Structures are given as C-alpha cells and as structure tokens.
Amino acid sequence: MRGCYLGVDIGSISTKGVIIDDQNNIITSSYIWTEGNPVKAVRNLIRILKEEIPDDCLIKGIGTTGSARKLIGLMLNANIVKNEITAHAVGTLTFYPNVRTILEIGGQDSKIILIRNGIITNYAMNTLCAAGTGSFLSSQAKRLGLDVNEFGKYALKSKNPVKIAARCTVFAESDLVHKAQVGYPKEDIVAGLCKSIVLNYLNNVGKGKKIEAPIIFQGGVSKNEGVVKFFKEVLNEDIIVDDNSHLMGAIGIAVLARKNKIGKTYSLELTNVKFDTKAMECTRCSNNCELLKIYRNNELVDSWGSKCGKY
C-alpha cells in the first residue's frame, strides 16, 4: 500500500479536491460547485474522488483550506487546517520553487502573494467586493448571452477593447449595458471587461506591491485567456498558468497534510456520518454572541463565535 494525502479547498463558489502521493504526484482531482452548502459539496466531492482512487492508495493525511476550512476540517477529521495564502504558496512552491509573485482570482475573492527566496514576504486580499472575480465574470457572461468558459476566447477576437469601469459591479453592469445598447461589437465589450478586471486587480489588490517575475496566475479566472492576455500586456511580463492552476490551493494543503502526517490512516466513508450545524444566540452576558455549534453523529465536537471564550 502507498501513502496518499487528500487536500480540500472549500470556497464560496467552488470546492476543489486533490489526492497526491508521497512524491506529490496528483493521483486524482475534482472541481465542483459549492452551491451555498459546503457540507453537501464535500460529500459529493469525496464520492467522486473515491471512485478514482486506486486500490493500493491508503489515506494518511487530510488537509483543508478555503473559506469553510474549519467546518470541513471537523467533518473530515483533518490533521491540518490552514488559510488560503499558506496553501496557495506551498502548492506553487512545490512545482515552481523560484516563483516571486502569485496572482490569484477566485469566485468571490482575489489575492496577491509575494515570495522571496521561498518565503512569503507580503500579501493582500480583496474579500469585501466581488467586482473583478469569477462570479462577476459569470454574471456578465450571462448578461451578454455567452458561456463563461468561452468568454476568454471571445475576448481574443477583439481589435479595440472598450473601456469598462469594473471597480464596482453596479457601475460595470451599467457601463456594459450602455456599450451594448450603443452598438459596440460584443467581442470589444468582452475584451474591455477582461482588461478592466486586470486594471482593477492591480490598482486594488496589487496596489503598492512590487510584482516581479516569475509570475504565476491561479484561480478559476486564470483559465480565461482574455484576462491572461491583458495581465501580460499591462505587466509586460510572461504569465505562467499551470494546467492545475485552479487546484493549487487544494494541492498545497495536500502537501502540508503529507508533511504533517500523524501516523494514522483515514477513511473517506461519509455515508453513515451525520454532520450538523446549529446556530444559537448566547444570552449569558450583554455580548449576545451568535454561536455556531458543530455536531458529528449527534456529538458536539466544536463551536465558535463566542467573544468570551466560554464556548
């Protein structure tokens, strides 16, 4: 039997899972939509991955990252739970040890990570507004009657991208509708939207950051050829997009699970595992904290939200 390690990256839009071996080779992976229910999404993810796992694969470590990492970490009895910055950096350094800048645009947030000599020296995230993220692109593609997966290819047809204000989703949508009604070619509108995403990212998330090559572009939006093109043009640098760029967070946490294994094996059988969350308001003091209690097979395993630390 060979040791294998599961990494799960649970985002607000998508849930990614990767299983690697002791040499960091990817055995299998999956990318599905979270659809507002991370517990259900991870159940589906594990079911998909189990169908692809070879018989000689023994799970010796599980790691979780992403916005629902604590919740899913409890669900899977993970041996390590880390934030997205750490996971993306570790995953990238595993395959690109000389990387100096990581650009990442996901479904609901975006981030930049600066690395020097294999160490994170600075980072920034945009989590308050979805402008310029994957969900923003999806909604605009739908508005234009395009498949979001073909959005980038459509942008490459443009010879004269229009200017779109993408600092705010409301302004961007208004600008986009106006340009379409005036009669601008659809490919020029799409290209303008892709370019505005790049400019918005660099002026907000990347503001004040020294972006140096090698530059790796990650997240679901890295699969958009139009956005990649304008990152290259604006930065005047080559942009590396790995085939697994959308899975790098899951890969990174799987690598960390391998490095932090605790000498036990894990089962991926979740059929008979009952996992529930219950919200309540604590009235023991004037804080009136909103608590979330986590139950596994009807047993309280954790809770959070308490300001006084009582729960």
C-alpha positions, -999 to +999 in steps of 0.1 A: +000+000+000+012+035-008+006+066+013-018+092-002-030+126+010-062+145+005-064+182+001-097+200+000-102+237-008-137+249+000-146+282-015-178+302-016-183+293-053-163+261-059-150+232-040-117+215-051-102+182-040-069+166-048-052+134-038-014+132-040+012+105-032+044+108-013+062+123-044+035+150-048+021+133-079-016+140-084-035+107-084-069+122-089-087+155-086-122+171-088-137+206-091-174+211-083-197+240-073-203+247-037-238+260-043-241+275-008-237+242+010-201+233+018-210+201+037-231+187+008-204+198-017-177+180+002-198+148+004-202+149-033-165+157-038-154+127-017-179+104-035-163+115-069-127+111-056-134+077-041-144+064-075-110+073-089-087+062-060-065+031-069-069+001-046-034+005-033-040+040-020-041+045+018-051+080+030-025+090+056-033+127+058-062+152+052-059+189+049-085+216+044-083+253+033-106+279+019-134+299+035-151+268+051-118+252+061-126+249+099-161+234+093-149+209+067-118+202+088-140+189+116-162+170+092-132+151+077-111+149+109-083+167+091-049+166+106-041+201+093-062+232+086-046+263+070-055+296+054-056+300+016-025+322+015-003+295+030-019+267+009-015+285-024+021+294-016+030+259-006+013+244-036+030+268-060+065+265-044+062+227-047+062+230-085+078+264-091+105+269-064+116+302-080+082+319-081+082+355-068+046+366-074+013+347-072-017+364-087-050+346-078-086+355-087-113+331-075-150+330-075-156+356-048-122+370-038-088+377-051-053+377-036-017+385-043+012+368-027+048+380-029+075+354-023+113+359-019+137+330-015+108+306-009+093+327+019+061+348+019+071+384+024+038+402+017+002+395+006-031+412+002-067+401-004-099+416-017-128+399+001-153+428+006-164+432-030-168+406-058-160+431-086-135+415-109-138+380-096-152+348-111-188+353-100-186+388-115-174+374-149-201+347-148-229+372-143-216+394-171-212+365-195-248+355-188-259+391-194-242+390-228-256+356-237-222+339-236-209+307-220-184+318-193-160+291-205-158+307-239-156+342-225-118+345-228-116+331-264-143+357-274-121+385-260-091+374-281-112+383-312-112+420-303-091+446-321-103+475-300-114+468-264-139+493-250-134+509-216-154+493-188-155+507-152-150+474-131-142+489-097-179+483-088-202+456-101-231+481-103-211+506-124-196+478-145-230+464-154-244+499-162-213+506-184-216+472-201-253+476-209-247+511-222-219+500-245-241+471-258-271+494-265-249+520-283-238+492-306-202+483-297-192+449-310-197+422-284-160+410-286-148+445-279-171+447-248-159+413-236-122+423-241-128+456-223-143+437-194-113+414-192-089+443-193-108+462-167-106+432-144-068+433-147-066+470-141-090+468-111-069+439-096-036+458-100-050+491-087-066+475-056-052+441-046-018+448-062-016+484-051+019+492-036+032+457-043+064+450-062+053+425-088+084+405-101+088+375-124+084+346-123+047+353-120+021+325-116-016+332-122-040+310-103-077+306-095-106+298-118-102+331-137-067+321-147-085+298-173-098+330-190-074+336-220-086+373-222-076+381-186-043+363-191-036+383-222-041+416-205-021+407-175+008+400-199+003+433-217-001+456-186+027+440-166+049+434-197+059+401-183+053+365-191+024+350-170+026+313-161-007+294-159-003+259-147-027+232-160-037+228-124-038+265-115-074+262-104-065+234-079-033+249-064-049+256-030-060+220-027-026+208-039-009+230-013-029+218+016-025+182+005+013+187+006+010+202+041-011+172+051+017+149+039+044+169+058+023+170+090+010+134+090+005+120+125+009+082+119-028+073+114-049+064+084-082+080+074-115+067+060-133+085+032-165+068+040-190+095+049-223+077+041-230+070+078-215+101+092-241+126+104-228+161+104-249+190+115-246+227+125-268+246+148-269+284+153-279+300+186-276+332+205-259+332+238-277+354+264-254+348+294-240+383+291-245+416+272-224+405+242-253+383+229-228+363+208-240+344+177-227+309+182-224+280+158-223+246+172-209+217+152-222+181+158-208+149+144-231+119+149-251+140+174-220+147+195-208+183+200-173+185+185-167+222+184-183+257+184-173+292+176-185+327+177-180+333+215-162+365+224-155+355+259-142+320+250-168+302+271-179+282+240 
